[in-house]
Every structure is written in structure tokens, then in C-alpha cells.
Amino acid sequence: MVNYFSEGNQEMYASIGDLSKDGEAVFENGKYHIAEYQVIPIEKALECALLFWDSQEKPNNIQWEEL
């Protein structure tokens, strides 16, 4: 999962992966819980991070949902 928060948190988004997935993904021994459909492949997450690094804007290589 990737999150995007604009400066001042005026815009907040979470990644959208596979919308057909239902349920919850749990990480770090139950410390973090997210919707399964928000999980994206690591390759997409890394590409997203690089695009953000270059532009400081919300990357367009993945789908987003507004929080």
C-alpha cells in the first residue's frame, strides 16, 4: 500500500490494487491492518516512490482513492 498526503494534508489518497480482493491484510504481527484491495505489487510501489521523488506530486502510475 502507498499513501499520498499533499503539503498541509489538504489531499490524502491511498493506493488501489486489485479491487476484486476482499478482506484485510495484516502486517508486523498485527500492528498494521489495511484493506486487501489497497495492496499493490512492490514493483509498482518502488516506481511510485521514484516518481514522487522526482516531482513531489502524486504519481500517476497507480490508481488512487481519496481518503
SERO-4910 file (N, C-alpha, C, O; in steps of 0.05 Angstrom, whole numbers):
BEGIN
 pado doro    nc1    nc2    nc3   cac1   cac2   cac3    cc1    cc2    cc3    oc1    oc2    oc3
  Met    A     17    -23      0      0      0      0     18     25      0     39     26     13
  Val    A      9     45    -15     23     70    -16      2     92     -8    -21     91    -17
  Asn    A     11    111      8     -6    134     14      7    159      3     31    161      0
  Tyr    A    -10    178     -4     -1    204    -13    -15    225      4    -40    225      6
  Phe    A      0    243     15    -11    266     30      2    291     19     27    294     19
  Ser    A    -14    310     10     -3    335      0      7    352     23      1    346     46
  Glu    A     22    372     16     32    390     37      8    402     52    -10    413     39
  Gly    A      9    401     78    -13    410     94    -36    391     96    -57    397    107
  Asn    A    -33    367     85    -53    346     85    -80    354     73   -101    344     82
  Gln    A    -79    372     54   -104    380     41   -115    358     23   -139    356     19
  Glu    A    -97    342     12   -105    319     -5    -93    294      7    -69    294     13
  Met    A   -109    273     11    -99    248     22   -110    225      5   -134    224      0
  Tyr    A    -92    207     -3   -100    185    -20    -87    159    -11    -65    160      1
  Ala    A    -99    137    -18    -88    110    -13    -88     96    -40   -106    100    -57
  Ser    A    -69     78    -44    -67     63    -69    -90     44    -72   -102     35    -52
  Ile    A    -96     38    -97   -116     17   -103   -102     -4   -119    -89      2   -140
  Gly    A   -103    -29   -110    -91    -51   -124   -112    -67   -139   -122    -58   -159
  Asp    A   -118    -90   -129   -137   -108   -141   -164   -106   -127   -168   -115   -105
  Leu    A   -183    -92   -141   -210    -87   -128   -226   -113   -124   -246   -112   -109
  Ser    A   -218   -135   -136   -233   -160   -131   -225   -173   -105   -238   -192    -96
  Lys    A   -204   -163    -92   -195   -174    -66   -212   -163    -44   -218   -140    -43
  Asp    A   -220   -181    -26   -237   -174     -4   -222   -182     22   -205   -200     21
  Gly    A   -227   -168     43   -214   -176     68   -193   -156     76   -193   -133     68
  Glu    A   -176   -165     94   -157   -148    107   -129   -160    105   -126   -185    108
  Ala    A   -109   -144    100    -81   -153    100    -69   -143    127    -74   -120    135
  Val    A    -54   -160    140    -43   -154    166    -13   -156    164     -2   -175    154
  Phe    A      1   -136    175     30   -135    174     41   -130    202     27   -121    220
  Glu    A     67   -136    206     81   -131    231     67   -144    255     62   -130    275
  Asn    A     61   -169    253     48   -184    275     23   -171    285     18   -170    309
  Gly    A      6   -161    267    -19   -150    274    -19   -120    280    -39   -109    288
  Lys    A      4   -107    277      7    -79    283     -7    -61    262    -19    -41    269
  Tyr    A     -7    -70    237    -19    -54    215    -40    -71    201    -35    -94    194
  His    A    -63    -59    196    -85    -72    182    -94    -54    159    -98    -30    163
  Ile    A    -95    -64    135   -105    -49    112   -124    -67     96   -124    -91     99
  Ala    A   -139    -54     79   -157    -69     61   -140    -83     40   -121    -72     30
  Glu    A   -147   -108     34   -132   -124     15   -130   -110    -12   -109   -112    -25
  Tyr    A   -152    -96    -21   -151    -84    -47   -131    -61    -49   -126    -51    -71
  Gln    A   -121    -51    -26   -101    -29    -26    -73    -39    -31    -55    -23    -35
  Val    A    -68    -65    -29    -41    -76    -33    -34    -75    -63    -49    -83    -80
  Ile    A    -10    -64    -68      0    -63    -96     26    -78    -97     40    -81    -77
  Pro    A     34    -87   -121     60   -101   -123     83    -83   -116     82    -59   -120
  Ile    A    104    -95   -105    128    -80    -97    140    -63   -120    150    -41   -115
  Glu    A    139    -74   -144    150    -60   -167    135    -34   -172    147    -13   -177
  Lys    A    109    -35   -169     92    -10   -172     98      9   -150     99     33   -154
  Ala    A    101     -1   -125    107     17   -102    133     31   -106    136     54   -100
  Leu    A    154     16   -115    180     28   -119    179     49   -142    191     70   -140
  Glu    A    165     42   -163    162     61   -185    148     86   -175    155    109   -183
  Cys    A    128     83   -159    113    105   -147    131    123   -131    130    147   -133
  Ala    A    148    111   -115    167    126    -98    186    142   -115    192    165   -109
  Leu    A    196    130   -136    215    144   -154    201    168   -168    213    189   -170
  Leu    A    177    164   -177    162    186   -190    157    208   -170    159    232   -177
  Phe    A    150    201   -145    146    222   -125    171    237   -119    171    261   -116
  Trp    A    193    222   -117    219    234   -112    226    256   -133    236    277   -126
  Asp    A    220    249   -158    226    268   -180    208    292   -180    217    314   -187
  Ser    A    183    289   -174    164    311   -178    152    322   -152    142    345   -152
  Gln    A    152    307   -130    139    315   -105    108    317   -109     95    330    -93
  Glu    A     98    305   -130     69    305   -136     59    276   -134     74    257   -133
  Lys    A     32    273   -133     20    247   -132     26    232   -158     18    241   -179
  Pro    A     40    209   -157     47    194   -181     21    184   -195      1    179   -183
  Asn    A     24    182   -221      1    172   -237      4    144   -248    -10    136   -266
  Asn    A     23    129   -237     28    102   -247     10     81   -233      9     58   -241
  Ile    A     -6     90   -213    -25     72   -200    -51     86   -197    -53    110   -201
  Gln    A    -71     71   -189    -97     82   -183    -98     91   -154    -85     79   -137
  Trp    A   -114    111   -148   -116    122   -121   -145    125   -113   -163    128   -129
  Glu    A   -149    123    -86   -175    130    -75   -171    152    -55   -152    152    -39
  Glu    A   -189    171    -55   -187    194    -37   -195    185     -9   -215    171     -6
  Leu    A   -180    193     11   -187    187     39   -203    209     52   -210    207     75
***
